[in-house]
């Protein structure tokens, strides 16, 4: 019964995080690349993939730890909080670094 609740909560969270797109065809990583874009276009595509994977991993880990925190005994909640802090700090550092890399990429694209 407990696993069923956790699974339902997880599925609801995943449905709320998804977006609905009405498109003719799914975009590929190389759509819109021309010979002029070169490394900049490929770098942006790679950063987009990394951002998607990292965002999904961070969201899933926070959801799992949140569920563990909710269902844990009062004495075990401190243990879960200790596990949650590195995940939150790592997510902040990761997305901060990605933002800095995006800004540097735009500046470099303007210069060259």
Contact map, one row per residue, 1 for C-alpha under 8 A:
1111100000000000000000000000000000000000000000000000000000000000000000000000000000000000000000000000000000000000
1111110000000000000000000000000000000000000000000000000000000000000000000000000000000000000000000000000000000000
1111111000000000000000000000000000000000000000000000000000000000000000000000000000000000000000000000000000000000
1111111100000000000000000000000000000000000000000000000000000000000000000000000000000000000000000000000000000000
1111111110000000000000000000000000000000000000000000000000000000000000000000000000000000000000000000000000000000
0111111111000000000000000000000000000000000000000000000000000000001000000000000000000000000000000000000000000000
0011111111100000000000000000000000000000000000000000000000000000000000000000000000000000000000000000000000000000
0001111111110000000000000000000000000000000000000000000000000000000000000000000000000000000000000000000000000000
0000111111111000000000000000000000000000000000000000000000000000000000000000000000000000000000000000000000000000
0000011111111100000000000000000000000000000000000000000000000010000000000000000000000000000000000000000000000000
0000001111111110000000000000000000000000000000000000000000000000000000000000000000000000000000000000000000000000
0000000111111111000000000000000000000000000000000000000000000000000000000000000000000000000000000000000000000000
0000000011111111100000000000000000000000000000000000000000000000000000000000000000000000000000000000000000000000
0000000001111111110000000000000000000000000000000000000000000000000000000000000000000000000000000000000000000000
0000000000111111110000000000000000000000000000000000000000000000000000000000000000000000000000000000000000000000
0000000000011111111000000000000000000000000000000000000000000000000000000000000000000000000000000000000000000000
0000000000001111111000000000000000000000000000000000000000000000000000000000000000000000000000000000000000000000
0000000000000111111100000000000000000000000000000000000000000000000000000000000000000000000000000000000000000000
0000000000000001111110000000000000000000000000000000000000000000000000000000000000000000000000000000000000000000
0000000000000000011111000000000000000000000000000000000000000000000000000000000000000000000000000000000000000000
0000000000000000001111100000000000000000000000000000000000000000000000000000000000000000000000000000000000000000
0000000000000000000111110000000000000000000000000000000000000000000000000000000000000000000000000000000000000000
0000000000000000000011111100000000000000000000000000000000000000000000000000000000000000000000000000000000000000
0000000000000000000001111100000000000000000000000000000000000000000000000000000000000000000000000000000000000000
0000000000000000000000111110000000000000000000000000000000000000000000000000000000000000000000000000000000000000
0000000000000000000000111111000000000000000000000000000000000000000000000000000000000000000000000000000000000000
0000000000000000000000001111101000000000000000000000000000000000000000000000000000000000000000000000000000000000
0000000000000000000000000111111000000000000000000000000000000000000000000000000000000000000000000000000000000000
0000000000000000000000000011111000000000000010000000000000000000000000000000000000000000000000000000000000000000
0000000000000000000000000001111110000000010010000000000000000000000000000000000000000000000000000000000000000000
0000000000000000000000000011111110000000000000000000000000000000000000000000000000000000000000000000000000000000
0000000000000000000000000000011111000000000000000000000000000000000000000000000000000000000000000000000000000000
0000000000000000000000000000011111111100110000000000000000000000000000000000000000000000000000000000000000000000
0000000000000000000000000000000111111100000000000000000000000000000000000000000000000000000000000000000000000000
0000000000000000000000000000000011111100000000000000000000000000000000000000000000000000000000000000000000000000
0000000000000000000000000000000011111100000000000000000000000000000000000000000000000000000000000000000000000000
0000000000000000000000000000000011111111110000000000000000000000000000000000000000000000000000000000000000000000
0000000000000000000000000000000011111111110000000000000000000000000000000000000000000000000000000000000000000000
0000000000000000000000000000000000001111111000000000000000000000000000000000000000000000000000000000000000000000
0000000000000000000000000000000000001111111100000000000000000000000000000000000000000000000000000000000010001000
0000000000000000000000000000000010001111111110000000000000000000000000000000000000000000000000000000000000000000
0000000000000000000000000000010010001111111111000000000000000000000000000000000000000000000000000000000000000000
0000000000000000000000000000000000000011111111100000000000000000000000000000000000000000000000000000000000000000
0000000000000000000000000000000000000001111111110000000000000000000000000000000000000000000000000000000000000000
0000000000000000000000000000110000000000111111111000000000000000000000000000000000000000000000000000000000000000
0000000000000000000000000000000000000000011111111100000000000000000000000000000000000000000000000000000000000000
0000000000000000000000000000000000000000001111111110000000000000000000000000000000000000000000000100000000000000
0000000000000000000000000000000000000000000111111111000000000000000000000000000000000000000000000000000000000000
0000000000000000000000000000000000000000000011111111100000000000000000000000000000000000000000000000000000000000
0000000000000000000000000000000000000000000001111111110000000000000000000000000000000000000000000000000000000000
0000000000000000000000000000000000000000000000111111111000000000000000000000000000000000000000100100000000000000
0000000000000000000000000000000000000000000000011111111100000000000000000000000000000000000000000000000000000000
0000000000000000000000000000000000000000000000001111111110000000000000000000000000000000000000000000000000000000
0000000000000000000000000000000000000000000000000111111111000000000000000000000000000000000000000000000000000000
0000000000000000000000000000000000000000000000000011111111100000000000000000000000000000000000000000000000000000
0000000000000000000000000000000000000000000000000001111111110000000000000000000000000000000000000000000000000000
0000000000000000000000000000000000000000000000000000111111111000000000000000000000000000000000000000000000000000
0000000000000000000000000000000000000000000000000000011111111100000000000000000000000010001000000000000000000000
0000000000000000000000000000000000000000000000000000001111111110000000000000000000000000000000000000000000000000
0000000000000000000000000000000000000000000000000000000111111111000000000000000000000000000000000000000000000000
0000000000000000000000000000000000000000000000000000000011111111100000000000000000000010000000000000000000000000
0000000000000000000000000000000000000000000000000000000001111111110000000000000000010011000000000000000000000000
0000000001000000000000000000000000000000000000000000000000111111111000000000000000000000000000000000000000000000
0000000000000000000000000000000000000000000000000000000000011111111100000000000000000000000000000000000000000000
0000000000000000000000000000000000000000000000000000000000001111111110000000000100110000000000000000000000000000
0000000000000000000000000000000000000000000000000000000000000111111111000000000000000000000000000000000000000000
0000010000000000000000000000000000000000000000000000000000000011111111100000000000000000000000000000000000000000
0000000000000000000000000000000000000000000000000000000000000001111111110000000100000000000000000000000000000000
0000000000000000000000000000000000000000000000000000000000000000111111110000100110000000000000000000000000000000
0000000000000000000000000000000000000000000000000000000000000000011111110000000000000000000000000000000000000000
0000000000000000000000000000000000000000000000000000000000000000001111111000000000000000000000000000000000000000
0000000000000000000000000000000000000000000000000000000000000000000111111111100000000000000000000000000000000000
0000000000000000000000000000000000000000000000000000000000000000000000111111100000000000000000000000000000000000
0000000000000000000000000000000000000000000000000000000000000000000000011111110000000000000000000000000000000000
0000000000000000000000000000000000000000000000000000000000000000000000011111110000000000000000000000000000000000
0000000000000000000000000000000000000000000000000000000000000000000000011111111100000000000000000000000000000000
0000000000000000000000000000000000000000000000000000000000000000000010011111111110000000000000000000000000000000
0000000000000000000000000000000000000000000000000000000000000000000000000111111111000000000000000000000000000000
0000000000000000000000000000000000000000000000000000000000000000000000000001111111100000000000000000000000000000
0000000000000000000000000000000000000000000000000000000000000000100110000001111111110000000000000000000000000000
0000000000000000000000000000000000000000000000000000000000000000000010000000111111111000000000000000000000000000
0000000000000000000000000000000000000000000000000000000000000000000000000000011111111100000000000000000000000000
0000000000000000000000000000000000000000000000000000000000000000100000000000001111111110000000000000000000000000
0000000000000000000000000000000000000000000000000000000000000100100000000000000111111111000000000000000000000000
0000000000000000000000000000000000000000000000000000000000000000000000000000000011111111100000000000000000000000
0000000000000000000000000000000000000000000000000000000000000000000000000000000001111111110000000000000000000000
0000000000000000000000000000000000000000000000000000000001001100000000000000000000111111111000000000000000000000
0000000000000000000000000000000000000000000000000000000000000100000000000000000000011111111100000000000000000000
0000000000000000000000000000000000000000000000000000000000000000000000000000000000001111111110000000000000000000
0000000000000000000000000000000000000000000000000000000000000000000000000000000000000111111111000000000000000000
0000000000000000000000000000000000000000000000000000000001000000000000000000000000000011111111100000000000000000
0000000000000000000000000000000000000000000000000000000000000000000000000000000000000001111111110000000000000000
0000000000000000000000000000000000000000000000000000000000000000000000000000000000000000111111111000000000000000
0000000000000000000000000000000000000000000000000000000000000000000000000000000000000000011111111100000000000000
0000000000000000000000000000000000000000000000000010000000000000000000000000000000000000001111111110000000000000
0000000000000000000000000000000000000000000000000000000000000000000000000000000000000000000111111111000000000000
0000000000000000000000000000000000000000000000000000000000000000000000000000000000000000000011111111100000000000
0000000000000000000000000000000000000000000000100010000000000000000000000000000000000000000001111111110000000000
0000000000000000000000000000000000000000000000000000000000000000000000000000000000000000000000111111111000000000
0000000000000000000000000000000000000000000000000000000000000000000000000000000000000000000000011111111100000000
0000000000000000000000000000000000000000000000000000000000000000000000000000000000000000000000001111111110000000
0000000000000000000000000000000000000000000000000000000000000000000000000000000000000000000000000111111111000000
0000000000000000000000000000000000000000000000000000000000000000000000000000000000000000000000000011111111100000
0000000000000000000000000000000000000000000000000000000000000000000000000000000000000000000000000001111111110000
0000000000000000000000000000000000000001000000000000000000000000000000000000000000000000000000000000111111111000
0000000000000000000000000000000000000000000000000000000000000000000000000000000000000000000000000000011111111100
0000000000000000000000000000000000000000000000000000000000000000000000000000000000000000000000000000001111111110
0000000000000000000000000000000000000000000000000000000000000000000000000000000000000000000000000000000111111111
0000000000000000000000000000000000000001000000000000000000000000000000000000000000000000000000000000000011111111
0000000000000000000000000000000000000000000000000000000000000000000000000000000000000000000000000000000001111111
0000000000000000000000000000000000000000000000000000000000000000000000000000000000000000000000000000000000111111
0000000000000000000000000000000000000000000000000000000000000000000000000000000000000000000000000000000000011111
